[in-house]
Amino acid sequence: MASHIDHDRLFKELLSTFFEEFILLFFPNAYEEIDFHDFRFLSEEIVTDVTEGEKYRLDLLVETKLKGEDGLIVIHVESQAQHQHNFNERMFIYFGRLYEKYRRRILPIAIFSHDSKRQEPDSFSIDFPFLQVVNFQYFTIHLNKENWRNYLRQDNPVAAALLSKMGYTKREKTEVKVEFLFMLLRLKLDPAKQTLIMGFFDTYLQLTEEEEQKVIEEVREMSAKEADKVMEIINSYERRGRELGNQEGLEKGRQEGRLEGKQEAIKMVAIRMKEKGKPIQEIAEITGLEIGEIARL
C-alpha cells in the first residue's frame, strides 16, 4: 500500500457525496428523523485541545433538521492505528466546543477506519458515588469488525466502497473485489460517482497482478451478459484513470516548460551582466545562480 494515504480526504469525499446513503446504511433509526431535503455541509472546524496543545480537524459537519428542529451531525474518522487512550474525551471536547458555538442539538458519530481489532469506547462519563455529572454517548462504526458478507445485498454505494475496509482475510481479497464489482453493476452510478467509489476501494484493497488476473477470470466465469458489463466497468475506470494521468502529465509538462523558460531568462541576464564586467559574486546575489554555473556561462 502507498506510504501515505490522505484518509481524511478520501472519507470526506465519500461521505459528503453519499451522506444520505451513509446514514441509511449504518443508522436507520436516526435516518428516519433527519431531513435530507434540508441539509448543508459547513466549513471545516478545527478544535484545539488546550491541555495537550494539539489541534484536531473534524472531518464532516452537517447542518440539518433533527425531528424538525435545527441540529448538527458531526462525523469524525479515526484512522490512527496507535491506541488513543483519551479518544472518548476528545469526542466530548469536540461536542462541547461545537455546542458552545452553535447552541443546538448535535448527533456525534465516530468511524474507526484503522485495521486494529481493539475495543473502542462509545461514551465518556464523569461521575461520583453520589452523582453522575456527565454521560456523553456517540454512535460508533468499527469498520474492521464488520463482516463484509453482511453488506453484499445492500444496493448502497457506501457499502460497496467500505467493503475495502471491512474484516476480510487475505485469502478473501479477490472474492471481495469480485463481489464489489457486481455491487457496482447493480448500482448503475454515473461515471463520476463510479470512479469515486472505485478509487476509494482500490486505495484500500490493493491486489497483485496475479490477484487482479484471478478477479478477471472469476468475472468471466459468470453469465456472459453480466461479465461483459462488469468488464466494461473495469475498462471504463482504467480509461478514466489514463485520461486523468495524461491531463496531469500535460500540466506537469507545462509547469516544467515555464520553469525551464524562466531559468533560461535568468541565465541570459547573468550573461549580459558578465559582458558588462559585473563581479560574479554580485551576479550570483541578483540572479540566485551558483557561482560555478555563472563562471561556465
For each residue, the residues with C-beta under 8 A, 3 or more apart:
1: 5 204 206
2: 5 203
3:
4:
5: 1 2 10 203 204
6: 9 10
7: 10 11 77 79 113
8: 11 12 57 59 77 79
9: 6 12 13
10: 5 6 7 13 14 200 203
11: 7 8 14 15 59 77 79 111 113
12: 8 9 15 16 59 60
13: 9 10 16 17 196 200
14: 10 11 17 18 22 158 161 196 197 200
15: 11 12 18 19 22 59 60 75 158
16: 12 13 19 41 60
17: 13 14 193 196
18: 14 15 21 22 156 157 158 193
19: 15 16 22 23 36 39 41 60 62
20: 23 24 31 36
21: 18 24 25 156 157 158
22: 14 15 18 19 25 26 158
23: 19 20 26 27 30 31 34 73
24: 20 21 27 28 31 156
25: 21 22 151 154 156 158 159
26: 22 23 139 141
27: 23 24 30 31 109 139
28: 24 31 32
29: 32 33
30: 23 27 33 34 107 139
31: 20 23 24 27 28 34
32: 28 29
33: 29 30 66 67
34: 23 30 31 39 64 65 66 73
35: 38 39 64 65 66 68
36: 19 20 39 64
37:
38: 35 64 65
39: 19 34 35 36 62 63 64 65
40: 62 63 64
41: 16 19 60 61 62 63
42: 45 61 62 63 72
43: 61
44: 57 58 61
45: 42 57 58 61 97 98
46: 55 56 57 58
47: 55 56 57 58 93 94 97
48: 54 55 56
49: 52 53 54 55 56 90 93
50: 53
51:
52: 49
53: 49 50
54: 48 49
55: 46 47 48 49
56: 46 47 48 49 90 94
57: 8 44 45 46 47
58: 44 45 46 47 61 74 75 76 94 98
59: 8 11 12 15 75 76 77
60: 12 15 16 19 41 73 74 75
61: 41 42 43 44 45 58 72 73 74 75 98
62: 19 39 40 41 42 72 73 74 75
63: 39 40 41 42 70 71 72
64: 34 35 36 38 39 40 71 72 73
65: 34 35 38 39 68 69 70 71
66: 33 34 35 69 70 71 73 105 107
67: 33
68: 35 65
69: 65 66 104 105
70: 63 65 66 104 105
71: 63 64 65 66 104 105 106 107
72: 42 61 62 63 64 98 102 104 105 106 107
73: 23 34 60 61 62 64 66 106 107 109
74: 58 60 61 62 94 95 98 106 107 108 109
75: 15 58 59 60 61 62 109 110 111
76: 58 59 91 94 108 109 110 111
77: 7 8 11 59 110 111 113
78: 84 87 110 111 112 113 114 120
79: 7 8 11 113 114
80: 84 114
81: 114 115 116
82:
83: 116 118
84: 78 80 87 90
85:
86: 89 90
87: 78 84 90 91 110 120 121
88: 91 92 121 122 123 124 136
89: 86 92 93 124
90: 49 56 84 86 87 93 94
91: 76 87 88 94 95 108 110 124 136 138
92: 88 89 95 96 124 134 136
93: 47 49 89 90 96 97
94: 47 56 58 74 76 90 91 97 98 108
95: 74 91 92 98 99 106 108 136 138
96: 92 93 99 100
97: 45 47 93 94 100 101
98: 45 58 61 72 74 94 95 101 102 106
99: 95 96 102 103 104 106
100: 96 97 103
101: 97 98
102: 72 98 99 106
103: 99 100
104: 69 70 71 72 99
105: 66 69 70 71 72
106: 71 72 73 74 95 98 99 102
107: 30 66 71 72 73 74 139
108: 74 76 91 94 95 138 139
109: 27 73 74 75 76 138 139 140 141
110: 75 76 77 78 87 91 120 122 138 139 140 141
111: 11 75 76 77 78 140 141 143
112: 78 120 140 141 142 143 144
113: 7 11 77 78 79 143 144 165
114: 78 79 80 81 144
115: 81 144
116: 81 83 144
117: 144 145
118: 83
119:
120: 78 87 110 112 140 142
121: 87 88 124
122: 88 110 137 138 139 140
123: 88 135 136 137 138
124: 88 89 91 92 121 134 136
125: 132 134 135 136
126: 132 133 134
127: 131 132 133 134 135
128: 131 132 133
129:
130:
131: 127 128
132: 125 126 127 128 135
133: 126 127 128
134: 92 124 125 126 127
135: 123 125 127 132
136: 88 91 92 95 123 124 125
137: 122 123
138: 91 95 108 109 110 122 123
139: 26 27 30 107 108 109 110 122
140: 109 110 111 112 120 122
141: 26 109 110 111 112 146
142: 112 120 145 146
143: 111 112 113 146 162 165 166
144: 112 113 114 115 116 117 165 166 167
145: 117 142 167
146: 141 142 143 150 151 162 166 167
147: 150 166 167
148: 151 152 163 166 167 168 172 176 179
149: 152
150: 146 147
151: 25 146 148 154 156 159 162 163 166
152: 148 149 179 183
153:
154: 25 151 159 183
155: 183 186 187
156: 18 21 24 25 151 159 160 187
157: 18 21 160 161 187 189 193 197
158: 14 15 18 21 22 25 161 162
159: 25 151 154 156 162 163 183
160: 156 157 163 180 183 184 187 197 201
161: 14 157 158 164 197 200 201
162: 143 146 151 158 159 165 166
163: 148 151 159 160 166 168 176 179 180 183 201 205
164: 161 176 180 200 201 202 203 204 205
165: 113 143 144 162 204
166: 143 144 146 147 148 151 162 163
167: 144 145 146 147 148
168: 148 163 172 173 175 176
169: 172 173
170: 173
171:
172: 148 168 169 175 176
173: 168 169 170 176 177 205 207 211
174: 177 178 207 211 214 215 218
175: 168 172 178 179 218
176: 148 163 164 168 172 173 179 180 205
177: 173 174 180 181 201 205 207 211 215
178: 174 175 181 182 215 218 219
179: 148 152 163 175 176 182 183
180: 160 163 164 176 177 183 184 201 205
181: 177 178 184 185 215 219 230 233 234
182: 178 179 185 186 222 226 230
183: 152 154 155 159 160 163 179 180 186 187
184: 160 180 181 187 189 194 197 198 230 233
185: 181 182 188 226 229 230 233
186: 155 182 183
187: 155 156 157 160 183 184 194
188: 185
189: 157 184 193 194 197
190: 193 194
191: 194 195 236 240
192: 195 196
193: 17 18 157 189 190 196 197
194: 184 187 189 190 191 197 198 233 236 237
195: 191 192 198 199 237 240
196: 13 14 17 192 193 199 200
197: 14 157 160 161 184 189 193 194 200 201
198: 184 194 195 201 202 233 237
199: 195 196 202 203
200: 10 13 14 161 164 196 197 203 204
201: 160 161 163 164 177 180 197 198 204 205
202: 164 198 199 205 206
203: 2 5 10 164 199 200 206
204: 1 5 164 165 200 201
205: 163 164 173 176 177 180 201 202
206: 1 202 203
207: 173 174 177 211 212 215
208: 211 212
209: 212 213
210: 213 214
211: 173 174 177 207 208 214 215
212: 207 208 209 215 216
213: 209 210 216 217
214: 174 210 211 217 218
215: 174 177 178 181 207 211 212 218 219
216: 212 213 219 220 231 234
217: 213 214 220 221
218: 174 175 178 214 215 221 222
219: 178 181 215 216 222 227 230 231
220: 216 217 227 231
221: 217 218 227
222: 182 218 219 226 227 230
223: 226 227
224: 227 228
225: 228 229
226: 182 185 222 223 229 230
227: 219 220 221 222 223 224 230 231
228: 224 225 231 232
229: 185 225 226 232 233
230: 181 182 184 185 219 222 226 227 233 234
231: 216 219 220 227 228 234 235
232: 228 229 235 236
233: 181 184 185 194 198 229 230 236 237
234: 181 216 230 231 237 238
235: 231 232 238 239
236: 191 194 232 233 239 240
237: 194 195 198 233 234 240 241
238: 234 235 241 242
239: 235 236 242 243
240: 191 195 236 237 243 244
241: 237 238 244 245
242: 238 239 245 246
243: 239 240 246 247
244: 240 241 247 248
245: 241 242 248 249
246: 242 243 249 250
247: 243 244 250 251
248: 244 245 251 252
249: 245 246 252 253
250: 246 247 253 254
251: 247 248 254 255
252: 248 249 255 256
253: 249 250 256 257
254: 250 251 257 258
255: 251 252 258 259
256: 252 253 259 260
257: 253 254 260 261
258: 254 255 261 262
259: 255 256 262 263
260: 256 257 263 264
261: 257 258 264 265
262: 258 259 265 266
263: 259 260 266 267
264: 260 261 267 268
265: 261 262 268 269
266: 262 263 269 270 287 288 289
267: 263 264 270 271 287 289 297
268: 264 265 271 272
269: 265 266 272 273 286 287
270: 266 267 273 274 283 287 289 294 297
271: 267 268 274 275 297
272: 268 269 275 276
273: 269 270 276 278 282 283 286 287
274: 270 271 277 278 280 283 294 297
275: 271 272
276: 272 273
277: 274
278: 273 274 282 283
279: 282 283
280: 274 283 284 291 294 295
281: 284 285 291
282: 273 278 279 285 286
283: 270 273 274 278 279 280 286 287 289 294
284: 280 281 287 288 289 290 291 294
285: 281 282
286: 269 273 282 283
287: 266 267 269 270 273 283 284 294
288: 266 284
289: 266 267 270 283 284 293 294
290: 284 293 294
291: 280 281 284 294 295
292: 295 296
293: 289 290 296 297
294: 270 274 280 283 284 287 289 290 291 297
295: 280 291 292
296: 292 293
297: 267 270 271 274 293 294
